[in-house]
């Protein structure tokens, strides 16, 4: 699965990469190098991050489903108990 981002997000990421290089590494890189690095990270590391996010979301949803019986339980024949 290829991870894609829209052009606005890509522009923000490229600006962030350029800023990181400038402030942390004292090296100015251009748009092309920043874009190539972004492309590499998305293709090489993105799937692992994405898969972990899906696994975390599945675990959270399973936890929520298990809590349904305690959070959404209503005793039957409760009419007479209220009087």
Backbone as JSON, one array per atom type, in Angstrom:
{
  "sequence": "XXXXXXXXXXXXXXXXXXXXXXXXXXXXXXXXXXXXXXXXXXXXXXXXXXXXXXXXXXXXXXXXXXXXXXXXXXXXXXXXXXX",
  "N": [[0.84, -1.17, 0.0], [0.66, 2.1, -0.94], [1.43, 5.05, 0.67], [-0.16, 8.07, 0.5], [-0.15, 11.62, 0.35], [-1.8, 14.77, 0.43], [-1.22, 17.68, -1.68], [-0.97, 20.05, -0.21], [-0.33, 19.17, 2.38], [2.04, 17.85, 1.76], [3.64, 20.04, 1.02], [3.82, 21.36, 3.48], [5.18, 19.4, 4.98], [7.62, 19.26, 3.58], [8.59, 21.85, 4.03], [8.95, 21.63, 6.79], [10.92, 19.64, 6.95], [13.06, 20.98, 5.68], [13.4, 23.04, 7.51], [14.15, 21.57, 9.77], [16.66, 20.53, 8.93], [18.04, 22.93, 8.63], [17.97, 24.09, 11.24], [18.75, 22.05, 13.03], [20.87, 20.65, 11.91], [22.47, 22.51, 10.78], [22.44, 22.93, 8.01], [21.47, 23.84, 4.85], [18.96, 22.71, 2.76], [17.49, 22.13, -0.4], [14.23, 22.27, -2.02], [14.01, 19.99, -3.66], [15.75, 18.01, -2.53], [14.58, 17.79, 0.0], [12.05, 16.91, -0.73], [12.69, 14.43, -1.89], [13.67, 13.11, 0.36], [11.34, 13.06, 1.94], [9.7, 11.47, 0.31], [11.15, 9.07, 0.42], [10.94, 8.44, 3.19], [8.16, 8.15, 3.45], [7.71, 5.91, 1.8], [9.48, 3.97, 2.81], [9.35, 3.9, 5.68], [6.83, 4.69, 6.34], [4.76, 2.64, 5.94], [5.16, 0.91, 8.18], [4.59, 2.6, 10.33], [1.96, 3.24, 9.73], [0.77, 0.67, 9.83], [1.13, 0.1, 12.54], [-0.5, 2.07, 13.66], [-3.0, 1.21, 12.75], [-3.16, -1.25, 14.09], [-3.16, -0.32, 16.75], [-5.57, 1.14, 16.71], [-7.39, -0.94, 16.21], [-7.09, -2.43, 18.58], [-8.02, -0.58, 20.46], [-10.68, -0.29, 19.64], [-11.58, -2.9, 20.07], [-11.34, -2.98, 22.86], [-13.3, -1.1, 23.5], [-15.59, -2.38, 22.55], [-15.67, -4.58, 24.26], [-16.32, -3.26, 26.59], [-18.92, -2.61, 26.21], [-20.99, -4.21, 27.33], [-20.96, -3.49, 30.02], [-21.2, -0.72, 30.04], [-23.41, -0.14, 28.52], [-25.53, -1.57, 29.49], [-28.75, -2.5, 30.41], [-30.94, -3.45, 32.82], [-33.42, -5.94, 32.47], [-36.98, -6.09, 32.9], [-37.28, -3.95, 34.67], [-39.21, -2.21, 35.49], [-40.8, -2.69, 37.8], [-38.96, -2.52, 39.79], [-38.43, 0.14, 40.15], [-40.44, 1.31, 41.57]],
  "CA": [[0.0, 0.0, 0.0], [1.41, 3.34, -1.01], [0.85, 6.12, 1.48], [-0.16, 9.32, -0.25], [-0.56, 12.82, 1.07], [-2.21, 15.81, -0.53], [-0.13, 18.62, -2.0], [-0.81, 21.01, 0.89], [0.4, 18.48, 3.44], [3.4, 17.64, 1.26], [4.37, 21.31, 1.11], [4.12, 21.6, 4.91], [6.22, 18.46, 5.38], [8.88, 19.69, 2.96], [9.05, 23.01, 4.79], [9.41, 21.15, 8.09], [12.2, 18.96, 6.72], [14.06, 22.02, 5.41], [13.65, 23.74, 8.78], [14.91, 20.65, 10.61], [18.04, 20.52, 8.46], [18.65, 24.23, 8.9], [18.13, 24.37, 12.66], [19.38, 20.97, 13.79], [22.08, 20.17, 11.27], [23.16, 23.66, 10.18], [22.59, 22.62, 6.58], [20.31, 24.24, 4.06], [18.68, 21.84, 1.63], [16.45, 22.66, -1.27], [12.95, 21.56, -2.12], [14.18, 18.68, -4.28], [16.29, 17.08, -1.55], [13.57, 17.59, 1.03], [11.0, 16.1, -1.34], [13.21, 13.08, -2.02], [13.7, 12.53, 1.7], [9.96, 12.8, 2.31], [9.26, 10.32, -0.48], [11.81, 7.9, 0.99], [10.35, 8.14, 4.5], [6.8, 7.64, 3.24], [7.75, 4.56, 1.21], [10.27, 3.02, 3.6], [8.95, 3.84, 7.08], [5.39, 4.96, 6.46], [3.91, 1.47, 6.15], [5.28, 0.42, 9.56], [3.87, 3.53, 11.18], [0.55, 3.05, 9.39], [0.35, -0.63, 10.37], [1.05, 0.24, 14.0], [-1.69, 2.87, 13.95], [-4.16, 0.34, 12.53], [-3.17, -2.2, 15.21], [-3.59, 0.42, 17.94], [-6.99, 1.44, 16.56], [-8.13, -2.19, 16.4], [-7.07, -2.76, 20.01], [-8.91, 0.36, 21.16], [-12.05, -0.64, 19.29], [-11.89, -4.14, 20.78], [-11.56, -2.61, 24.26], [-14.59, -0.42, 23.58], [-16.62, -3.41, 22.36], [-15.73, -5.36, 25.49], [-16.93, -2.43, 27.62], [-20.32, -2.37, 25.89], [-21.92, -4.86, 28.23], [-21.01, -2.79, 31.3], [-21.6, 0.68, 29.88], [-24.69, -0.02, 27.82], [-26.42, -2.62, 29.99], [-29.98, -2.08, 31.1], [-31.6, -4.64, 33.35], [-34.79, -6.12, 31.99], [-38.04, -6.11, 33.92], [-36.92, -2.93, 35.66], [-40.36, -1.35, 35.81], [-41.27, -2.9, 39.17], [-37.9, -2.17, 40.72], [-38.38, 1.59, 40.32], [-41.55, 1.77, 42.42]],
  "C": [[0.89, 1.25, 0.0], [0.69, 4.41, -0.2], [0.97, 7.4, 0.67], [-0.62, 10.45, 0.65], [-0.93, 13.87, 0.03], [-1.1, 16.85, -0.67], [0.09, 19.64, -0.9], [-0.01, 20.4, 2.03], [1.85, 18.24, 3.02], [4.22, 18.91, 1.37], [4.74, 21.63, 2.56], [5.22, 20.68, 5.4], [7.58, 18.85, 4.82], [9.44, 20.9, 3.7], [9.59, 22.6, 6.15], [10.76, 20.44, 7.97], [13.31, 19.97, 6.5], [14.41, 22.76, 6.69], [14.48, 22.86, 9.71], [16.39, 20.65, 10.21], [18.74, 21.83, 8.8], [18.94, 24.43, 10.38], [18.9, 23.29, 13.42], [20.72, 20.53, 13.21], [22.92, 21.28, 10.64], [23.45, 23.42, 8.7], [21.31, 23.03, 5.86], [20.16, 23.27, 2.9], [17.54, 22.45, 0.84], [15.19, 21.81, -1.26], [13.13, 20.15, -2.69], [14.7, 17.66, -3.27], [15.28, 16.78, -0.45], [12.44, 16.71, 0.51], [11.44, 14.65, -1.49], [13.26, 12.38, -0.66], [12.29, 12.17, 2.16], [9.43, 11.56, 1.58], [9.86, 9.03, 0.08], [11.15, 7.49, 2.31], [8.95, 7.57, 4.34], [6.81, 6.21, 2.72], [8.43, 3.55, 2.12], [9.73, 2.84, 5.02], [7.46, 4.03, 7.28], [4.54, 3.74, 6.69], [3.98, 0.91, 7.57], [4.5, 1.3, 10.52], [2.36, 3.37, 10.97], [0.02, 1.75, 10.0], [0.21, -0.58, 11.89], [-0.19, 1.03, 14.4], [-2.96, 2.04, 13.78], [-4.28, -0.65, 13.68], [-3.64, -1.53, 16.49], [-5.08, 0.74, 17.88], [-7.84, 0.19, 16.76], [-8.2, -2.57, 17.87], [-8.01, -1.85, 20.79], [-10.37, 0.04, 20.88], [-12.47, -1.92, 20.0], [-12.14, -3.88, 22.26], [-12.94, -1.97, 24.43], [-15.74, -1.42, 23.43], [-16.77, -4.24, 23.62], [-16.4, -4.59, 26.63], [-18.42, -2.22, 27.39], [-21.28, -2.99, 26.9], [-22.0, -4.16, 29.59], [-21.48, -1.35, 31.16], [-22.96, 0.85, 29.24], [-25.67, -1.09, 28.27], [-27.61, -1.99, 30.7], [-30.7, -3.35, 31.54], [-33.02, -4.74, 32.8], [-35.74, -6.24, 33.18], [-37.76, -5.1, 35.03], [-38.07, -2.05, 36.09], [-40.74, -1.47, 37.28], [-40.21, -2.53, 40.18], [-37.84, -0.67, 41.03], [-39.44, 2.1, 41.27], [-41.31, 1.49, 43.86]]
}
